[in-house]
Amino acid sequence: MTLPNYAVAPGEYIQEWLEAVELSDVQLGRRMGISEQHIAELMQGSPLTTASARQLEDVTGIPYTFWLDAEKLYRADLQRLTEIDERSSP
């Protein structure tokens, strides 16, 4: 099994959802009850908490477990890619 050489942050899935429903990240933040700064941080790869995942579920209808699984996979991929980089560095 070949693993990808990239990591997909939950923010990328959020962005895809926003485009599909034609909302801005600011509108999402308002619906979630979080600041523009917090939503910007999530979109840029800041860790997604259980509370944020539940808020996303409330707004998107996508189960919070999807968001938490995406976060877990993202962090694992980042770790794996970092280890690969460290092994290949002189």
N, C-alpha and C positions, 0 to 999 in steps of 0.2 A: 504494500500500500504506500503510495507516494503522498506525502503531506505537502500542503501548499507552502510557498515561500513568501507568504504574506499573512497579515492578520486583519480581520474585519471588525472594527469597533462597533458597538451597538449604535453609536451615533450615525453610522452609515445606513443602518436599517431604519432608524428614525427618519433620516433625510428622505429615504425612498418612500416611506409612508406619507410624509408631509407632501411630497410631490404628487403622490397618487390622489390625495384628498384635497390638494390645492390649498394648503395652509402654510403659513410662515412659521419659523421657529419661535418668533415672538408670540404669535397666537397660541402655539402649543404651550409655551411657558405660562401664559395667562390661564389657559384651561387646566394646567397642572397645578397652578397656584405657586409657581416658583419664579424667581427673578430671571431677567434676561441674561444676567451673568451666569447663573446656574445652568440654564438651558444651553448657553454657548459652551460652557465647560463640558457638559455631557456630549454635545455634538463633536467636540474636539478630542474625546477619548477619556475624559475624567471618569473615575470608577462609578459605576451604576449601583446604587444601593437598593436594598429591598424596598424601602419606602418609595424611591423614584420609580422602580419597576411597577409597583402597585399603582402609582399615579399614572404611569403610562398605560397600564391596563384599563384604568377608568376612562381615559381619554380615547385610546385607540381601539379598545375592545380585544386587543391581542393579549393573551394571558401573561401575567407577570412572570411566570416560569420561563416563557420564551425569552424575555428580556434578561432574566438572570442567567439562563443557559448561554445566551449570546455573550454576556459579560464574562462568564467563566471560560468559555472557549477563547475569547479574545485574549484574556490574561494568560492562558496556557500557551497560546500561539506566540504571544510576545516573548514569553520566557524561553520557549523552544528556539525561536529565531535569535534571541540574544545569546543563547548557549552555542548555537551554530556559528555566529559571528565571532564569539570569543575563541572557539576552537580553530577557526580558520585564520585568525590574526596571528602574525609572527611574534 
